[in-house]
């Protein structure tokens, strides 16, 4: 099963970013992600066995409890793999350095229970959209560098199951399996 551990921004943060992007969606650009699915992924396991879900939730809960709540703001942006051949457009997250240690702890917890996470180095971000083919996304980064959303305090992480769509053109569906409070 596809699972990920993420920080979910509150509704007012999502609304502010959505309002900022709305007039820009009319131009040719990426296939935009649904705002209700915006999140900051800490760990992603594409093929976690179902039997590890409960141990995964326990391990993530323990890891989260060792880390303090974090003051965050969505600000700026970037692309994967890079701006000159962008496939993914994202908004950055100003975290004051709080999220990388949390991501390491969560990724370790996932690996220990048998839900090995995928991905490269952790970059705190919110995926906004995906390009059908690699593009130069310089103009999108210029737009995103003007954005700074409201600050909020992330006081929990969520363990989420991602259900892939059965039909082309539909979006994945996300189901929150557990909310794990940050402690520290």
Buried (B, 14 or more C-beta within 10 A) or exposed (E): BBBBBBBBBEEEBBBBBBEBBEEEEEEEBBEBBEBEBBBBBBBBBBEBEEEBBEBBBBBBBEBBEEBBBBEBBBBBBBBBEEBEBBBBBBBBBBBEEBBBBBBBBBBEBBBBBBBBBEBEEBBBBBBBBBBEEEBEBEEBBEBBEEBBBBEBEBBBBBBBBBEEEEEEEEEEEBEEBBBBEBBE
